[in-house]
Amino acid sequence: MLRLPSIPAASTASTIIALVALGIAGQAHPATVADAKPNVVMILADDLGWSDTTLFGTTKFYRTPNIQRLAKRGMTFSRAYSSSPLCSPTRASILTGTSPARHGITSPTCHLPKVVLEPAAKSSGPPHQMATVVESVTRLKTDYYTLAEMFRDNGYATGHFGKWHLGPEPYSPLQHGFDVDVPHFAGPGPAGGYVAPWNYDDFDPDPDTPDQHIEDRMAKEAEAFMDQNADRPFFLNYWMFSVHAPFDAKQTLIEKYRHAVDPDGPQRSPTYAAMIESMDDAVGTLLDALDRLGIADNTIIVFASDNGGNMYNEVDGTTPTSNAPLRGGKATMYEGGIRGPAIVVQPGVIEAGSTSDQTIQSSDYYPTLLDLLNIDPQPGQQFDGISLVPALKGGKLDREAIFTYFPHSPAIPDWLPPSASVHQGDWKLIRIFHGGKNESHRYKLFNLREDLGEQDNLAEKFPERVRHLDALIEQHLLDTSAVRPRPNPSFEPTRYDITREGKAELKGGTKKPEPRKRRPAGQPVAGWQPGGTCKLSHPKGVLRVASTGGDPYLSYPLDQPIPASKLKLRLRMKSNSSGRGQFFWRDGRQPFSASRSQPFEVMHDGQVHDYRIDFSPTTEVHSIRIDPSRGNGVIELLEVVLINDDNLIIHQWNF
């Protein structure tokens, strides 16, 4: 949907009274108009399969107590589908409420340099392919009125944390309605792996937390966002990196699960099990924060996955996971590629510990949140999803079908040529574009109630049902103006062996990006801890910082926390290095990050200069950090002074 003028939230007195009567007003603060608007937390796991949690009794290997804890607060859906078997299309569907067939992002290529804003049908393909593939859009266009923009326009603080994968600047979260974006990274997986050191710009591991896991850090950053906005409504969009490749985890957890592997079990990767545990721990951190702040009863939580579990890579000598009893996994049109866990929570509205077998999809979350919050859509705004409120209240959904559009054919186990599918009741039909005789389509029909593993193709047995369901697919493609695969004029029938369809070798474990070499922490000098690319020394009268690279910094834990207020840092220093400086502060729970920092320009002429940095922390300050430059060279600090708003010295370092 193209951007239209915003409409304010419906916040009449009757609405506020109704919300309070439903028991969703915050308990930590007096009831106000702002408090009557529930907070919203969206948690999207990456590649989390239907059998990757303990929700459905399909695993004995993985442990997900915090996801179970979340389920006890709301409704669990057993038939929740991603909009695509791959990640970026689903993410775009969540933010726009539309199908990949409409928004055009059908493949996870949004990290690549080529900018494509409109899908295109290719005119030909390799001779072994019956149909052409579609060129996917590679950026989420900024003319969509996104879920985040809707929240921002209705008075919400908006924050995005974790994976994005819908395009770098100028298509980042900051251009799509988010006030905050951490770590402001556009890649397909964690940069440098899950365990620090990482490879993000302006986002370093906390020097006080060795071997920090990216999900631990993201959860802490999300918690800080909630702390800062506990007195106003917020939309927290936590899109996890977990459990996407590269396959990497805390070594202690890998060893824990290595001793628990059942060689006859369907899930046998200790590394993947360790990744699941860290993902689940992050969910627990968010729940703990909501409880601590007293706002859990006034918070809607949505938990889902962007596609099915990964069954085409190899890790620990096996597939990362198993989606059994479902067939296939990520990047396939079978159930294992598109069905995953989903939970929706709203205390006082959604029955705690309830379940639903209604069929839902990623594009439903946007219209559902509008409905739950009593906010009108934009005039003329189109959604391919529907409101789930009838199901959330224990009823049935009035929908004809859901659709999956995947005009691609990656060579993985259980692959299919470019396809589209429809779910209606117990029935599922897959249309294989131009996969039949004389360039006609070919079909796979399954009754999921009787054949959840999709082994028995009933297309020839029920031709009328095939025609009925295929007509629904056709109408969906027409309604969304989908760009479709074409018959491949270069196709050579002798080059295609249909008996090999769906068969492919496992790929090796995706190569972990080469991380920066871990630098051993230096010894504190004059109470300051060196970090990054520097060493400290203390000749008379100065604290000398010898930098060997682009990331020198030094930090100091304060003896007593400084209350939140307007503060000033005064520096006297000289430098022959290069690049701008940056000053960070942190409280007792949260690590240093760019969102709690202030850059400053540095004169690198070898002369002594005075610098003043004004900052206004919203929580107590427990530690400070100075990044004095970005390059090689020597920096000498002669004096560091912390001053409060009354110009009184709080702390002074004379070297």
Secondary structure, 3 states (H helix, E strand, C coil): CECCCCCCCCCCHHHHHHHHHCCCCCCCCCCCCCCCCCEEEEEEECCCCCCCCCCCCCCCCCCCHHHHHHHCCCEEEEEEECCCCCHHHHHHHHHHCCCHHHHCCCCCCCCCCCCCCCCEECCCCCCCCCECCEECCCCCCCCECCHHHHHHHCCCEEEEEECCCCCCCCCCHHHCCCCEEECCCCCCCCCCCCECCCCECCECCCCCCCCCEHHHHHHHHHHHHHHHCCCCCEEEEEECCCCCCCCCCCHHHHHHHHCCCCCCCCCCCHHHHHHHHHHHHHHHHHHHHHHHHCCHHHEEEEEEECCCCCCCCCECCECCCCCCCCCCCCCCCCHHHHEEEEEEECCCCCCCCEEECCCEEHHHHHHHHHHHHCCCCCCCCCCCCCCCHHHHCCCCCCCCCEEEEECCCCCCCCCCCCEEEEEECCEEEEEECCCCHHHCCEEEEEECCCCCCCCCCCCCCCHHHHHHHHHHHHHHHHHCCCCCCCECCCCCHHHCCHHHCCCCCCCCCCCCCCCCCCCCCCCCECCEEEEEEEEEECCCCCEEEEEEEEEEEEEEEEEEEECCCCEEEEEEEEECCCCCEEEEEECCCCCCCHHHEEEECCCCCCCCEEEEEEECCCCCEEEEEEECCCCCEEEEEEEEEEEECCCCEEEEEEC
